[in-house]
Amino acid sequence: MKRLWFLIPLAAFFALAAILARGLKLDPHEVPSPLIDKAAPKFALTRLDDAAKTMRLEDMRGKVWMLNVWASWCVSCREEHPLLVAFSKKHVVPIYGLDYKDQRADASGWLARFGNPYEASLFDGEGRVGIDFGVYGVPETFVIDQNGVIRMKHIGPLTEEALATKIEPLLEKLKKPDA
């Protein structure tokens, strides 16, 4: 029995090696969110284009929609923006923006310059709503269903492939009455 004690550290080593090997195969853009299949955080934010108007999560009830977290200072947001503009013209789903940790004038100028794909963009100057959504970098995009439940989170700039293979099929599924 005493001779088998050396196997414990050896087994621990192989277990750790297996865990690390699995980790190397993961896609860093596929970070799981603890909010998937949970209610989206409640919010009340002013619109970027009109600080006198406030929008709330409850205003989106009954429709499938996308929330794109962006900022005028974000280089990757500029990379994904033409794709968002083109996608918005297809009218697949309403897209709302969450202007994250930005200056209102800078963000408004950015949209005027590069185009506005959003039904409305909400101003989150301090980033508190973004934090509630688990945002740790921009851009990030969420798909939210009719009941206000987050069904998907895409980290980083959207791509044509991500839209075609992941987001659009999910949106079609969610828009069906039996979804």
N, CA, C and O of each residue as an XYZ file, in Angstrom:
716
protein
N       0.815     -1.193      0.000
C       0.000      0.000      0.000
C       0.861      1.260      0.000
O       0.529      2.246     -0.658
N       1.986      1.221      0.753
C       2.854      2.389      0.819
C       3.450      2.713     -0.548
O       3.753      3.873     -0.824
N       3.618      1.739     -1.382
C       4.224      1.966     -2.685
C       3.314      2.742     -3.636
O       3.812      3.326     -4.597
N       2.018      2.770     -3.410
C       1.075      3.430     -4.311
C       0.916      4.926     -4.031
O       0.275      5.620     -4.821
N       1.473      5.441     -2.944
C       1.324      6.862     -2.621
C       1.953      7.760     -3.676
O       1.501      8.893     -3.848
N       2.952      7.311     -4.369
C       3.586      8.133     -5.394
C       2.634      8.382     -6.572
O       2.856      9.300     -7.362
N       1.589      7.580     -6.693
C       0.637      7.747     -7.792
C      -0.270      8.965     -7.620
O      -0.787      9.483     -8.609
N      -0.474      9.429     -6.396
C      -1.360     10.579     -6.165
C      -0.821     11.838     -6.844
O      -1.568     12.476     -7.587
N       0.438     12.228     -6.625
C       0.943     13.411     -7.345
C       0.959     13.209     -8.856
O       0.723     14.152     -9.611
N       1.231     12.000     -9.296
C       1.233     11.712    -10.719
C      -0.168     11.869    -11.315
O      -0.324     12.445    -12.392
N      -1.169     11.367    -10.629
C      -2.557     11.513    -11.088
C      -2.973     12.983    -11.098
O      -3.643     13.435    -12.026
N      -2.575     13.726    -10.065
C      -2.888     15.155    -10.007
C      -2.244     15.889    -11.180
O      -2.863     16.765    -11.783
N      -1.015     15.536    -11.500
C      -0.315     16.156    -12.624
C      -1.074     15.906    -13.929
O      -1.284     16.841    -14.702
N      -1.484     14.672    -14.186
C      -2.202     14.346    -15.419
C      -3.568     15.023    -15.473
O      -4.007     15.437    -16.546
N      -4.237     15.139    -14.347
C      -5.530     15.833    -14.312
C      -5.345     17.310    -14.662
O      -6.111     17.854    -15.456
N      -4.351     17.955    -14.087
C      -4.066     19.353    -14.378
C      -3.666     19.536    -15.842
O      -4.091     20.496    -16.483
N      -2.868     18.639    -16.363
C      -2.457     18.708    -17.770
C      -3.666     18.584    -18.692
O      -3.733     19.273    -19.710
N      -4.614     17.726    -18.359
C      -5.818     17.564    -19.173
C      -6.662     18.839    -19.163
O      -7.187     19.247    -20.199
N      -6.789     19.459    -18.009
C      -7.558     20.703    -17.903
C      -6.900     21.805    -18.725
O      -7.579     22.530    -19.454
N      -5.596     21.930    -18.611
C      -4.880     22.953    -19.373
C      -4.954     22.685    -20.875
O      -5.096     23.627    -21.655
N      -4.863     21.452    -21.288
C      -4.958     21.105    -22.710
C      -6.334     21.473    -23.261
O      -6.439     21.962    -24.385
N      -7.364     21.247    -22.495
C      -8.718     21.626    -22.929
C      -8.821     23.138    -23.064
O      -9.425     23.637    -24.013
N      -8.248     23.856    -22.139
C      -8.280     25.312    -22.169
C      -7.613     25.900    -23.397
O      -8.045     26.938    -23.900
N      -6.573     25.256    -23.884
C      -5.874     25.739    -25.071
C      -6.728     25.623    -26.331
O      -6.469     26.316    -27.315
N      -7.727     24.768    -26.314
C      -8.584     24.563    -27.478
C      -9.780     25.498    -27.505
O     -10.513     25.516    -28.493
N     -10.003     26.286    -26.439
C     -11.165     27.172    -26.364
C     -10.942     28.438    -27.182
O      -9.818     28.927    -27.297
N     -12.015     28.958    -27.742
C     -11.984     30.202    -28.503
C     -12.169     31.370    -27.533
O     -13.164     31.402    -26.808
N     -11.238     32.332    -27.499
C     -11.364     33.437    -26.548
C     -12.569     34.328    -26.820
O     -12.972     35.090    -25.941
N     -13.158     34.253    -28.021
C     -14.357     35.025    -28.327
C     -15.619     34.327    -27.825
O     -16.708     34.897    -27.887
N     -15.484     33.122    -27.338
C     -16.622     32.347    -26.862
C     -16.633     32.291    -25.336
O     -16.870     31.234    -24.750
N     -16.377     33.420    -24.703
C     -16.398     33.469    -23.242
C     -17.844     33.312    -22.789
O     -18.692     34.121    -23.164
N     -18.139     32.306    -22.002
C     -19.530     32.123    -21.587
C     -19.967     33.241    -20.648
O     -19.209     33.682    -19.784
N     -21.189     33.683    -20.834
C     -21.732     34.733    -19.980
C     -22.691     34.100    -18.983
O     -23.509     33.259    -19.356
N     -22.596     34.496    -17.724
C     -23.542     33.968    -16.746
C     -24.956     34.507    -16.958
O     -25.901     34.041    -16.321
N     -25.104     35.492    -17.853
C     -26.428     36.083    -18.087
C     -27.222     35.374    -19.181
O     -28.406     35.659    -19.360
N     -26.594     34.455    -19.917
C     -27.318     33.753    -20.977
C     -28.481     32.989    -20.353
O     -28.329     32.294    -19.348
N     -29.651     33.138    -20.981
C     -30.903     32.526    -20.540
C     -31.409     33.095    -19.208
O     -32.191     32.456    -18.503
N     -30.950     34.301    -18.879
C     -31.445     35.008    -17.689
C     -31.980     36.362    -18.134
O     -31.645     36.854    -19.212
N     -32.803     36.946    -17.301
C     -33.387     38.248    -17.618
C     -32.299     39.301    -17.780
O     -31.344     39.354    -17.005
N     -32.461     40.131    -18.795
C     -31.530     41.238    -18.995
C     -31.643     42.190    -17.811
O     -32.729     42.363    -17.258
N     -30.544     42.803    -17.422
C     -30.591     43.761    -16.309
C     -31.512     44.930    -16.636
O     -31.519     45.436    -17.758
N     -32.276     45.343    -15.659
C     -33.158     46.497    -15.850
C     -32.312     47.751    -15.947
O     -31.273     47.877    -15.298
N     -32.783     48.678    -16.775
C     -32.069     49.942    -16.931
C     -33.059     51.053    -17.258
O     -34.178     50.798    -17.703
N     -32.633     52.265    -17.034
C     -33.333     53.479    -17.448
C     -32.243     54.464    -17.850
O     -31.548     55.018    -16.998
N     -32.100     54.677    -19.156
C     -31.051     55.552    -19.675
C     -31.636     56.571    -20.638
O     -32.655     56.327    -21.285
N     -30.979     57.708    -20.719
C     -31.413     58.699    -21.694
C     -30.917     58.294    -23.073
O     -29.926     57.579    -23.224
N     -31.639     58.774    -24.063
C     -31.224     58.528    -25.441
C     -30.049     59.423    -25.780
O     -29.947     60.543    -25.281
N     -29.174     58.934    -26.617
C     -28.015     59.710    -27.032
C     -28.458     60.956    -27.798
O     -27.895     62.036    -27.618
N     -29.461     60.803    -28.646
C     -29.899     61.914    -29.490
C     -30.823     62.900    -28.778
O     -31.054     63.999    -29.283
N     -31.350     62.526    -27.619
C     -32.272     63.410    -26.894
C     -32.211     63.078    -25.405
O     -32.839     62.123    -24.948
N     -31.459     63.864    -24.663
C     -31.269     63.605    -23.232
C     -32.555     63.762    -22.426
O     -32.596     63.389    -21.254
N     -33.598     64.304    -23.035
C     -34.878     64.461    -22.337
C     -35.715     63.184    -22.408
O     -36.693     63.041    -21.674
N     -35.338     62.264    -23.284
C     -36.095     61.016    -23.437
C     -35.351     59.876    -22.759
O     -34.147     59.701    -22.948
N     -36.085     59.107    -21.969
C     -35.512     57.968    -21.261
C     -36.085     56.682    -21.823
O     -37.275     56.600    -22.124
N     -35.233     55.682    -21.963
C     -35.688     54.358    -22.392
C     -35.377     53.364    -21.297
O     -34.385     53.483    -20.578
N     -36.261     52.370    -21.187
C     -36.127     51.329    -20.170
C     -36.199     49.959    -20.831
O     -36.679     49.817    -21.956
N     -35.719     48.970    -20.119
C     -35.820     47.592    -20.617
C     -37.272     47.254    -20.928
O     -37.553     46.595    -21.930
N     -38.182     47.690    -20.095
C     -39.612     47.383    -20.281
C     -40.138     47.899    -21.616
O     -41.106     47.354    -22.146
N     -39.512     48.948    -22.172
C     -39.954     49.497    -23.458
C     -39.721     48.512    -24.603
O     -40.335     48.641    -25.662
N     -38.848     47.539    -24.402
C     -38.520     46.573    -25.451
C     -39.345     45.284    -25.343
O     -39.250     44.421    -26.216
N     -40.136     45.146    -24.307
C     -40.923     43.916    -24.114
C     -41.763     43.617    -25.345
O     -42.321     44.515    -25.975
N     -41.836     42.348    -25.666
C     -42.672     41.910    -26.777
C     -41.954     41.852    -28.114
O     -42.552     41.448    -29.111
N     -40.686     42.247    -28.161
C     -39.961     42.157    -29.427
C     -38.567     41.573    -29.215
O     -37.944     41.749    -28.168
N     -38.111     40.884    -30.231
C     -36.738     40.385    -30.251
C     -35.883     41.548    -30.721
O     -36.243     42.246    -31.669
N     -34.746     41.761    -30.060
C     -33.893     42.899    -30.421
C     -32.436     42.615    -30.113
O     -32.104     41.681    -29.383
N     -31.576     43.443    -30.687
C     -30.144     43.335    -30.428
C     -29.689     44.586    -29.692
O     -30.167     45.689    -29.954
N     -28.763     44.393    -28.772
C     -28.120     45.502    -28.072
C     -26.645     45.456    -28.423
O     -25.945     44.494    -28.106
N     -26.180     46.513    -29.085
C     -24.776     46.603    -29.472
C     -24.103     47.644    -28.591
O     -24.474     48.818    -28.602
N     -23.111     47.202    -27.831
C     -22.366     48.090    -26.944
C     -21.188     48.651    -27.734
O     -20.381     47.895    -28.276
N     -21.090     49.981    -27.798
C     -20.090     50.629    -28.633
C     -19.617     51.927    -27.980
O     -20.168     52.364    -26.970
N     -18.599     52.530    -28.566
C     -18.106     53.835    -28.117
C     -17.352     54.502    -29.261
O     -16.782     53.826    -30.118
N     -17.351     55.822    -29.269
C     -16.664     56.558    -30.335
C     -15.148     56.396    -30.250
O     -14.456     56.556    -31.256
N     -14.632     56.087    -29.088
C     -13.188     55.921    -28.895
C     -12.706     54.501    -29.223
O     -11.509     54.222    -29.151
N     -13.610     53.627    -29.574
C     -13.314     52.201    -29.778
C     -12.914     51.926    -31.236
O     -13.715     52.114    -32.152
N     -11.690     51.488    -31.434
C     -11.190     51.182    -32.780
C     -11.943     49.990    -33.374
O     -12.300     50.018    -34.552
N     -12.188     48.955    -32.591
C     -12.893     47.766    -33.089
C     -14.344     48.083    -33.449
O     -14.920     47.455    -34.338
N     -14.929     49.054    -32.758
C     -16.307     49.455    -33.085
C     -16.365     50.053    -34.485
O     -17.324     49.841    -35.226
N     -15.331     50.796    -34.832
C     -15.278     51.390    -36.167
C     -15.139     50.294    -37.223
O     -15.667     50.417    -38.328
N     -14.429     49.232    -36.877
C     -14.258     48.092    -37.783
C     -15.590     47.394    -38.054
O     -15.872     47.026    -39.194
N     -16.412     47.209    -37.018
C     -17.677     46.483    -37.186
C     -18.812     47.364    -37.686
O     -19.825     46.853    -38.164
N     -18.657     48.690    -37.581
C     -19.773     49.599    -37.836
C     -20.381     49.487    -39.242
O     -21.606     49.467    -39.354
N     -19.586     49.413    -40.317
C     -20.209     49.267    -41.648
C     -21.083     48.009    -41.752
O     -22.111     48.014    -42.429
N     -20.674     46.957    -41.089
C     -21.464     45.722    -41.092
C     -22.793     45.937    -40.362
O     -23.836     45.463    -40.813
N     -22.753     46.648    -39.244
C     -23.985     46.956    -38.508
C     -24.929     47.823    -39.340
O     -26.139     47.598    -39.358
N     -24.367     48.806    -40.021
C     -25.190     49.685    -40.861
C     -25.873     48.863    -41.949
O     -27.072     49.011    -42.183
N     -25.112     47.999    -42.612
C     -25.686     47.149    -43.664
C     -26.736     46.199    -43.099
O     -27.790     46.007    -43.704
N     -26.455     45.605    -41.945
C     -27.404     44.676    -41.329
C     -28.697     45.389    -40.939
O     -29.785     44.835    -41.095
N     -28.582     46.604    -40.438
C     -29.785     47.345    -40.028
C     -30.701     47.618    -41.210
O     -31.918     47.696    -41.044
N     -30.132     47.766    -42.404
C     -30.929     48.039    -43.609
C     -31.738     46.833    -44.045
O     -32.675     46.972    -44.831
N     -31.394     45.650    -43.550
C     -32.155     44.436    -43.863
C     -33.420     44.332    -43.016
O     -34.299     43.524    -43.317
N     -33.522     45.138    -41.962
C     -34.688     45.167    -41.062
C     -35.034     43.792    -40.499
O     -36.207     43.445    -40.361
N     -34.012     43.023    -40.179
C     -34.220     41.699    -39.592
C     -34.738     41.839    -38.165
O     -35.632     41.107    -37.740
N     -34.169     42.778    -37.443
C     -34.479     42.970    -36.033
C     -34.067     44.398    -35.654
O     -33.106     44.925    -36.214
N     -34.772     45.026    -34.721
C     -34.303     46.348    -34.291
C     -32.983     46.233    -33.526
O     -32.795     45.332    -32.708
N     -32.082     47.165    -33.811
C     -30.783     47.205    -33.141
C     -30.751     48.466    -32.285
O     -30.990     49.571    -32.771
N     -30.456     48.281    -31.019
C     -30.296     49.407    -30.108
C     -28.828     49.483    -29.726
O     -28.163     48.460    -29.561
N     -28.335     50.690    -29.588
C     -26.950     50.890    -29.205
C     -26.863     51.251    -27.731
O     -27.779     51.848    -27.165
N     -25.756     50.883    -27.128
C     -25.440     51.306    -25.769
C     -24.080     51.997    -25.854
O     -23.036     51.349    -25.922
N     -24.122     53.329    -25.848
C     -22.899     54.118    -25.946
C     -22.223     54.095    -24.584
O     -22.699     54.703    -23.626
N     -21.111     53.386    -24.517
C     -20.464     52.989    -23.267
C     -19.272     53.877    -22.914
O     -18.326     53.994    -23.693
N     -19.322     54.496    -21.745
C     -18.213     55.308    -21.215
C     -17.678     56.283    -22.260
O     -16.492     56.272    -22.593
N     -18.560     57.108    -22.759
C     -18.240     58.003    -23.859
C     -18.691     59.420    -23.510
O     -19.305     59.649    -22.468
N     -18.386     60.346    -24.377
C     -18.889     61.712    -24.290
C     -20.035     61.843    -25.288
O     -19.919     61.406    -26.433
N     -21.127     62.438    -24.859
C     -22.325     62.538    -25.705
C     -22.008     63.193    -27.060
O     -22.430     62.690    -28.101
N     -21.274     64.303    -27.051
C     -20.975     65.012    -28.300
C     -20.092     64.168    -29.230
O     -20.305     64.146    -30.442
N     -19.117     63.485    -28.664
C     -18.242     62.632    -29.477
C     -19.037     61.504    -30.126
O     -18.852     61.206    -31.306
N     -19.915     60.882    -29.358
C     -20.705     59.762    -29.873
C     -21.685     60.223    -30.951
O     -21.839     59.562    -31.978
N     -22.341     61.350    -30.716
C     -23.288     61.873    -31.718
C     -22.564     62.212    -33.013
O     -23.066     61.920    -34.099
N     -21.397     62.822    -32.908
C     -20.608     63.149    -34.093
C     -20.144     61.908    -34.833
O     -20.104     61.887    -36.064
N     -19.794     60.872    -34.078
C     -19.341     59.616    -34.666
C     -20.453     58.976    -35.500
O     -20.215     58.514    -36.616
N     -21.674     58.954    -34.945
C     -22.808     58.383    -35.683
C     -23.153     59.224    -36.907
O     -23.507     58.681    -37.953
N     -23.051     60.549    -36.782
C     -23.326     61.412    -37.929
C     -22.307     61.164    -39.043
O     -22.648     61.226    -40.224
N     -21.086     60.890    -38.673
C     -20.019     60.680    -39.651
C     -20.072     59.305    -40.312
O     -19.882     59.190    -41.523
N     -20.331     58.264    -39.523
C     -20.230     56.893    -40.031
C     -21.568     56.215    -40.295
O     -21.594     55.101    -40.817
N     -22.675     56.857    -39.951
C     -23.995     56.273    -40.156
C     -24.561     55.754    -38.845
O     -23.823     55.397    -37.927
N     -25.886     55.719    -38.777
C     -26.549     55.308    -37.542
C     -27.414     54.074    -37.789
O     -28.497     54.183    -38.364
N     -26.948     52.910    -37.362
C     -27.723     51.683    -37.568
C     -28.779     51.435    -36.488
O     -29.517     50.452    -36.560
N     -28.857     52.311    -35.496
C     -29.648     52.038    -34.297
C     -31.053     52.650    -34.355
O     -31.251     53.758    -34.853
N     -32.016     51.891    -33.831
C     -33.346     52.448    -33.595
C     -33.199     53.617    -32.629
O     -33.818     54.670    -32.788
N     -32.369     53.397    -31.638
C     -31.994     54.434    -30.671
C     -30.692     53.980    -30.033
O     -30.419     52.785    -29.913
N     -29.906     54.948    -29.633
C     -28.696     54.624    -28.890
C     -28.839     55.227    -27.508
O     -29.183     56.399    -27.354
N     -28.569     54.412    -26.512
C     -28.717     54.827    -25.127
C     -27.371     55.297    -24.601
O     -26.337     54.702    -24.906
N     -27.384     56.362    -23.813
C     -26.139     56.955    -23.335
C     -25.804     56.425    -21.944
O     -26.526     56.675    -20.979
N     -24.690     55.685    -21.859
C     -24.210     55.100    -20.598
C     -22.824     55.694    -20.302
O     -21.813     54.993    -20.333
N     -22.806     56.984    -20.019
C     -21.562     57.715    -19.840
C     -20.665     57.173    -18.741
O     -19.441     57.193    -18.874
N     -21.250     56.695    -17.670
C     -20.451     56.153    -16.561
C     -20.212     54.649    -16.700
O     -19.387     54.089    -15.979
N     -20.908     54.001    -17.599
C     -20.699     52.580    -17.845
C     -21.394     51.650    -16.870
O     -21.094     50.456    -16.850
N     -22.302     52.151    -16.070
C     -22.943     51.297    -15.056
C     -23.857     50.234    -15.651
O     -23.870     49.096    -15.182
N     -24.617     50.591    -16.671
C     -25.499     49.598    -17.300
C     -24.650     48.560    -18.036
O     -24.959     47.368    -18.016
N     -23.589     49.017    -18.678
C     -22.670     48.078    -19.329
C     -22.112     47.073    -18.339
O     -22.016     45.883    -18.642
N     -21.747     47.541    -17.169
C     -21.241     46.640    -16.130
C     -22.316     45.647    -15.711
O     -22.027     44.470    -15.497
N     -23.563     46.120    -15.593
C     -24.668     45.215    -15.243
C     -24.840     44.109    -16.282
O     -25.234     42.991    -15.949
N     -24.541     44.428    -17.546
C     -24.627     43.442    -18.622
C     -23.381     42.567    -18.699
O     -23.331     41.643    -19.511
N     -22.382     42.838    -17.876
C     -21.169     42.038    -17.883
C     -20.184     42.437    -18.959
O     -19.322     41.643    -19.337
N     -20.299     43.656    -19.457
C     -19.398     44.138    -20.495
C     -18.027     44.386    -19.880
O     -17.900     45.041    -18.846
N     -17.018     43.853    -20.531
C     -15.667     44.137    -20.079
C     -14.813     44.716    -21.200
O     -13.627     44.985    -21.006
N     -15.403     44.904    -22.348
C     -14.737     45.530    -23.478
C     -15.754     45.788    -24.566
O     -16.794     45.131    -24.621
N     -15.461     46.737    -25.428
C     -16.374     47.021    -26.525
C     -15.668     46.712    -27.830
O     -14.448     46.853    -27.913
N     -16.393     46.301    -28.838
C     -17.832     46.105    -28.878
C     -18.253     44.731    -28.343
O     -17.491     43.764    -28.364
N     -19.462     44.692    -27.879
C     -20.124     43.448    -27.505
C     -21.575     43.572    -27.972
O     -22.142     44.664    -27.974
N     -22.160     42.458    -28.361
C     -23.523     42.472    -28.874
C     -24.332     41.381    -28.194
O     -23.866     40.253    -28.031
N     -25.542     41.730    -27.802
C     -26.454     40.817    -27.125
C     -27.702     40.628    -27.977
O     -28.175     41.569    -28.614
N     -28.230     39.411    -27.987
C     -29.533     39.137    -28.580
C     -30.487     38.895    -27.420
O     -30.225     38.064    -26.551
N     -31.599     39.632    -27.413
C     -32.548     39.586    -26.308
C     -33.927     39.252    -26.868
O     -34.356     39.825    -27.870
N     -34.611     38.325    -26.215
C     -35.899     37.860    -26.737
C     -37.075     38.730    -26.277
O     -36.894     39.735    -25.589
N     -38.287     38.315    -26.677
C     -39.505     39.069    -26.394
C     -39.758     39.262    -24.898
O     -40.408     40.228    -24.498
N     -39.258     38.368    -24.089
C     -39.489     38.426    -22.650
C     -38.360     39.119    -21.892
O     -38.353     39.140    -20.661
N     -37.411     39.684    -22.628
C     -36.306     40.380    -21.985
C     -35.217     39.451    -21.484
O     -34.464     39.810    -20.578
N     -35.121     38.255    -22.064
C     -34.116     37.275    -21.659
C     -32.955     37.316    -22.658
O     -33.168     37.297    -23.871
N     -31.744     37.370    -22.142
C     -30.555     37.377    -22.988
C     -30.345     35.967    -23.543
O     -30.220     35.007    -22.783
N     -30.308     35.850    -24.864
C     -30.149     34.550    -25.507
C     -28.761     34.336    -26.095
O     -28.362     33.205    -26.371
N     -28.019     35.442    -26.287
C     -26.686     35.303    -26.860
C     -25.866     36.541    -26.545
O     -26.393     37.648    -26.440
N     -24.561     36.330    -26.395
C     -23.613     37.426    -26.239
C     -22.462     37.176    -27.206
O     -21.844     36.111    -27.193
N     -22.184     38.171    -28.043
C     -21.052     38.081    -28.965
C     -20.012     39.088    -28.501
O     -20.305     40.278    -28.385
N     -18.813     38.620    -28.238
C     -17.730     39.473    -27.775
C     -16.857     39.861    -28.953
O     -16.475     39.011    -29.758
N     -16.542     41.137    -29.055
C     -15.690     41.627    -30.128
C     -16.523     42.081    -31.312
O     -17.752     42.024    -31.278
N     -15.842     42.533    -32.364
C     -16.564     43.024    -33.539
C     -17.373     41.916    -34.210
O     -16.920     40.778    -34.328
N     -18.559     42.270    -34.640
C     -19.368     41.326    -35.407
C     -18.686     41.076    -36.749
O     -17.998     41.944    -37.286
N     -18.890     39.885    -37.271
C     -18.382     39.530    -38.593
C     -19.556     39.037    -39.429
O     -20.610     38.686    -38.898
N     -19.359     39.016    -40.739
C     -20.406     38.478    -41.613
C     -20.699     37.027    -41.258
O     -21.850     36.591    -41.277
N     -19.636     36.280    -40.931
C     -19.808     34.873    -40.573
C     -20.643     34.721    -39.293
O     -21.547     33.887    -39.236
N     -20.341     35.522    -38.276
C     -21.095     35.441    -37.016
C     -22.562     35.802    -37.239
O     -23.455     35.167    -36.678
N     -22.806     36.821    -38.059
C     -24.194     37.188    -38.354
C     -24.916     36.060    -39.085
O     -26.035     35.694    -38.725
N     -24.270     35.512    -40.112
C     -24.916     34.503    -40.952
C     -25.083     33.159    -40.257
O     -26.101     32.492    -40.445
N     -24.097     32.748    -39.454
C     -24.143     31.393    -38.899
C     -24.694     31.311    -37.477
O     -25.163     30.254    -37.056
N     -24.643     32.404    -36.743
C     -25.083     32.356    -35.350
C     -26.246     33.290    -35.063
O     -27.278     32.861    -34.547
N     -26.086     34.554    -35.393
C     -27.070     35.548    -34.965
C     -28.362     35.473    -35.773
O     -29.444     35.402    -35.190
N     -28.272     35.486    -37.095
C     -29.501     35.451    -37.901
C     -30.321     34.180    -37.667
O     -31.540     34.277    -37.528
N     -29.706     32.989    -37.617
C     -30.524     31.805    -37.310
C     -31.201     31.893    -35.935
O     -32.353     31.484    -35.780
N     -30.489     32.422    -34.947
C     -31.088     32.578    -33.623
C     -32.246     33.572    -33.665
O     -33.285     33.337    -33.048
N     -32.076     34.679    -34.385
C     -33.146     35.665    -34.480
C     -34.385     35.078    -35.144
O     -35.507     35.324    -34.701
N     -34.183     34.308    -36.198
C     -35.327     33.676    -36.883
C     -36.048     32.716    -35.941
O     -37.278     32.676    -35.898
N     -35.277     31.955    -35.201
C     -35.873     31.014    -34.247
C     -36.666     31.757    -33.167
O     -37.773     31.350    -32.813
N     -36.101     32.835    -32.652
C     -36.761     33.579    -31.581
C     -38.013     34.321    -32.048
O     -38.933     34.549    -31.262
N     -38.045     34.696    -33.324
C     -39.190     35.431    -33.841
C     -40.380     34.532    -34.149
O     -41.487     35.023    -34.368
N     -40.160     33.207    -34.167
C     -41.265     32.281    -34.395
C     -42.173     32.267    -33.160
O     -41.687     32.344    -32.031
N     -43.479     32.169    -33.371
C     -44.405     32.209    -32.233
C     -44.178     31.117    -31.182
O     -44.476     31.333    -30.008
N     -43.663     29.963    -31.574
C     -43.502     28.872    -30.620
C     -42.122     28.862    -29.956
O     -41.804     27.929    -29.219
N     -41.302     29.887    -30.205
C     -39.938     29.924    -29.649
C     -39.936     30.195    -28.159
O     -38.871     30.257    -27.544
